[in-house]
């Protein structure tokens, strides 16, 4: 087991924009205030993630004693002119329709290409997961979808993958050599994050 790699991916808590079903990329919105306490099956000493408030605040909520490493390269994709808008607001926009149909090739006006988004996520991820061990990340939904499409146990496109809040996606490789060589994970488990019961 000393040579294995385990990666935990957790989506941040919801923000108002998430609840309103808006595209939220680089907008630095806080999570909806939540006074609950949570019980998680992992208690990492270090947690990595985006430098935006919603990831930092979620890390503090879930892992109050861990050290959080905020990294700009782990931000959600920059939605450009689509930022903080809903499907209903955008559905008549021809460029938006093109982007929805082919997000890998169409770039939102004033936004970020999918290729650039993917490159910065994967590069930063590989810098952190640099040896056998156990790693924990608090990410945006799009970031987790990119990683699951590339290193999840089966081939799935970004568009096929759905990532929910309050779940822990745990990916495991039996050896460092498998991870380093670019192999997909050997197992993926999904576990809910539960609120502590107040007795």
C-alpha positions as CSV (number, residue, x, y, z in Angstrom):
1,X,0.0,0.0,0.0
2,X,3.0,2.3,0.5
3,X,3.3,2.7,-3.3
4,X,-0.3,3.4,-4.0
5,X,-1.9,6.7,-5.0
6,X,-5.3,7.9,-3.7
7,X,-6.9,11.1,-4.9
8,X,-10.1,12.6,-3.3
9,X,-12.0,15.1,-5.4
10,X,-14.7,17.2,-3.7
11,X,-16.8,19.9,-5.3
12,X,-17.2,23.1,-3.3
13,X,-20.5,23.9,-1.4
14,X,-23.1,25.8,-3.4
15,X,-23.1,29.5,-4.0
16,X,-26.1,31.7,-4.9
17,X,-25.1,31.4,-8.6
18,X,-25.1,27.6,-8.4
19,X,-28.6,27.6,-6.9
20,X,-29.8,30.1,-9.6
21,X,-28.2,27.8,-12.2
22,X,-25.8,30.5,-13.5
23,X,-22.5,29.9,-15.2
24,X,-20.0,30.9,-12.5
25,X,-16.3,30.7,-13.4
26,X,-13.9,33.3,-12.1
27,X,-16.6,35.4,-10.3
28,X,-15.4,35.2,-6.6
29,X,-18.7,34.5,-4.9
30,X,-18.9,33.0,-1.3
31,X,-20.8,29.8,-0.5
32,X,-24.3,30.1,0.9
33,X,-23.9,30.5,4.6
34,X,-24.3,27.1,6.2
35,X,-24.0,26.6,10.0
36,X,-24.0,22.8,9.8
37,X,-21.1,20.6,10.7
38,X,-20.1,17.7,8.5
39,X,-18.6,14.3,9.1
40,X,-16.2,13.1,6.5
41,X,-14.4,9.7,6.3
42,X,-11.1,11.5,5.6
43,X,-9.2,14.0,7.7
44,X,-6.3,15.2,5.5
45,X,-3.6,17.5,6.9
46,X,-3.3,19.3,3.6
47,X,-6.0,20.2,1.1
48,X,-5.4,21.7,-2.3
49,X,-7.8,23.7,-4.5
50,X,-8.8,26.8,-6.3
51,X,-8.0,30.2,-4.8
52,X,-11.6,31.4,-5.1
53,X,-13.7,31.9,-2.0
54,X,-16.1,29.1,-2.6
55,X,-13.3,26.5,-2.5
56,X,-11.4,28.1,0.4
57,X,-14.6,28.4,2.5
58,X,-15.6,24.8,1.7
59,X,-12.2,23.6,2.8
60,X,-12.6,25.5,6.1
61,X,-16.1,24.0,6.6
62,X,-15.2,20.4,5.8
63,X,-11.6,20.3,7.1
64,X,-11.2,23.0,9.8
65,X,-7.8,21.8,11.0
66,X,-6.2,21.2,7.6
67,X,-3.9,23.6,5.8
68,X,-5.5,24.8,2.5
69,X,-3.2,25.5,-0.5
70,X,-5.0,28.0,-2.8
71,X,-3.9,27.8,-6.4
72,X,-5.1,30.0,-9.2
73,X,-4.5,27.4,-11.9
74,X,-7.3,25.3,-10.3
75,X,-10.0,27.9,-11.1
76,X,-13.1,27.0,-13.0
77,X,-13.0,27.8,-16.7
78,X,-13.5,31.5,-17.5
79,X,-16.9,31.7,-19.2
80,X,-16.2,35.2,-20.6
81,X,-19.5,36.9,-21.8
82,X,-21.5,33.9,-20.5
83,X,-20.4,34.4,-16.9
84,X,-23.2,34.8,-14.3
85,X,-25.9,34.2,-16.9
86,X,-28.4,31.3,-17.1
87,X,-29.4,29.0,-20.0
88,X,-32.6,31.0,-20.3
89,X,-30.7,34.2,-20.7
90,X,-28.4,32.8,-23.3
91,X,-30.4,30.2,-25.3
92,X,-31.1,32.6,-28.2
93,X,-27.4,33.5,-28.6
94,X,-26.0,31.6,-31.7
95,X,-22.5,31.6,-30.2
96,X,-23.8,30.1,-27.0
97,X,-25.6,27.4,-29.0
98,X,-22.3,26.5,-30.8
99,X,-20.4,26.4,-27.5
100,X,-23.0,24.1,-25.9
101,X,-22.8,21.7,-28.8
102,X,-19.0,21.7,-28.9
103,X,-17.3,23.2,-25.8
104,X,-14.0,21.6,-26.7
105,X,-13.7,23.7,-29.9
106,X,-15.8,26.8,-29.4
107,X,-14.5,29.5,-27.1
108,X,-16.9,31.8,-25.2
109,X,-16.5,35.4,-26.3
110,X,-13.8,37.0,-24.0
111,X,-13.5,33.6,-22.3
112,X,-11.1,30.7,-22.0
113,X,-10.5,27.9,-24.5
114,X,-11.2,24.4,-23.3
115,X,-7.7,23.4,-24.3
116,X,-6.1,26.1,-22.1
117,X,-8.5,25.2,-19.2
118,X,-7.6,21.5,-19.5
119,X,-3.8,22.2,-19.8
120,X,-3.6,24.3,-16.7
121,X,-5.7,21.9,-14.6
122,X,-3.7,18.8,-15.6
123,X,-0.3,20.5,-15.3
124,X,-1.0,21.8,-11.8
125,X,-2.6,18.5,-10.7
126,X,0.5,16.6,-11.9
127,X,2.8,19.0,-10.0
128,X,1.0,18.3,-6.7
129,X,0.5,14.5,-7.1
130,X,4.2,14.0,-7.5
131,X,4.7,10.8,-5.4
132,X,2.7,7.9,-4.0
133,X,0.4,9.0,-1.2
134,X,-3.1,10.3,-0.4
135,X,-4.2,13.7,-1.8
136,X,-7.4,15.7,-1.2
137,X,-8.7,18.5,-3.4
138,X,-11.6,21.0,-3.2
139,X,-12.5,21.9,-6.8
140,X,-15.1,23.4,-9.1
141,X,-17.4,21.1,-11.0
142,X,-15.8,21.7,-14.3
143,X,-12.3,20.9,-12.9
144,X,-13.5,17.5,-11.5
145,X,-15.2,16.7,-14.8
146,X,-12.0,17.3,-16.7
147,X,-10.0,15.1,-14.4
148,X,-12.6,12.3,-14.4
149,X,-12.7,12.4,-18.2
150,X,-8.9,11.9,-18.3
151,X,-8.1,9.7,-15.4
152,X,-11.4,8.1,-14.3
153,X,-11.8,4.3,-14.7
154,X,-13.6,4.5,-18.0
155,X,-13.5,6.7,-21.1
156,X,-16.1,9.4,-20.8
157,X,-16.2,12.8,-22.4
158,X,-16.4,16.0,-20.4
159,X,-20.1,16.4,-21.5
160,X,-21.0,12.9,-20.3
161,X,-19.8,13.4,-16.7
162,X,-22.1,14.9,-14.0
163,X,-20.5,16.1,-10.8
164,X,-22.6,16.9,-7.7
165,X,-22.0,18.8,-4.5
166,X,-21.5,17.0,-1.2
167,X,-19.9,13.9,-2.6
168,X,-16.3,12.6,-2.3
169,X,-15.0,11.1,-5.6
170,X,-12.1,8.8,-4.6
171,X,-9.8,7.5,-7.3
172,X,-7.1,4.9,-6.6
173,X,-4.0,3.5,-8.3
174,X,-2.3,0.4,-6.9
175,X,1.2,1.7,-7.9
176,X,2.9,5.1,-8.4
177,X,4.2,3.8,-11.7
178,X,0.7,3.3,-13.0
179,X,-0.3,6.9,-12.1
180,X,2.9,8.4,-13.4
181,X,2.6,6.5,-16.6
182,X,-0.8,8.1,-17.3
183,X,-3.0,5.1,-16.6
184,X,-6.6,5.6,-15.7
185,X,-7.4,4.9,-12.0
186,X,-8.2,1.3,-11.1
187,X,-11.2,2.2,-8.9
188,X,-13.5,5.1,-8.4
189,X,-15.8,5.3,-5.4
190,X,-18.4,8.0,-4.6
191,X,-19.3,8.7,-1.0
192,X,-21.8,11.3,0.4
193,X,-20.8,14.0,2.8
194,X,-23.1,13.9,5.7
195,X,-24.2,16.5,8.1
196,X,-23.4,15.7,11.8
197,X,-26.5,14.8,13.7
198,X,-27.1,17.0,16.7
199,X,-28.1,14.7,19.5
